[in-house]
Structure formats: C-alpha cells, structure tokens
C-alpha cells in the first residue's frame, strides 16, 4: 500500500512529479486550486516532508512514480 492513502492524493502527487502547477492540476482534475493545495499539504504531512521537491523525490524513492 502506498504511504499516501487517498486516491486523489496519489493522483495529485503523480501530476506534480510532471512539474505541473497547482493551477494546472486543478484544471486537469476539475477541482478548485485550494483543494489541490490541501491535498498537497496532506501528502507532505503523510510523507513527513516540507516541500514539493522532496515530495517528488519521495515519490520516486517509494516507487509511487516510476521512470
């Protein structure tokens, strides 16, 4: 099981690894940009990290995202 439990959180994590902005993610998923930010903060909390760059790094290390 992935450390980021919500399906939406995993989806957003995968999108931010593609270097998409919060606005881009909100448009793709048809959700509010603030909702994207909330999901990202939940991801940070669950992974114990402070920022987007480390979220991307962790996604690859944990094999949430594959090259």
N, C-alpha and C positions, 0 to 999 in steps of 0.2 A: 504494500500500500504506500502511496506517496505521502510525504510529510505534509503536503498541502492538501487538506482533505476535501475541500469544496471543489466540485467540478468546475465552477465558474472561476475560482481562484487559479486552478491549474490552467484553464483556458487563457486567462489573462497573463499568467506567468509565461506561457508559451509565446504569446503575442509580444510581450515586452522583450523577449530574447531576440525578436526580429527587429529590435530598435524602433518600435512604434511608440509614438507619444500616447499619453493618456487620451487625448482628443481622438487620435486615430483608432485606438482600441474602442472607445465609446461609440464611434461611428460604425465600426465593423460589427460590434455586438448589439448595436441599437439600445444602448443603455446610457444613462447620464454620466458625465465625466466625473462627478463627485462619487458616484457609485464605483467607478473604476478605481479612484483613489482609495476608497475604503477597502476594496478587495486587496489592493496592493499593500496597504498597511497591515492587513491581516496576514498576508503572505510573509511580510517582513517579520512580524511577530512570531509566527509559527516556525520560521527558519532561524530566528534569533539573529537577524541581520539588520543593518541600519539603512541600506540604500539599494537602488536599482542595479548598480553594477555588481554588487555582491549577490543579489537575487539571481542575476543571470549566471554568475559563476557557480552558485549553489545548484541551480537547475541542471547544469551540465555535470557537475560532480556527483549529484544524486541520480543522474541518468533520467531526470524528468524530461529533459530535452536531449535528443541525440543529434550528432552532426550528420 
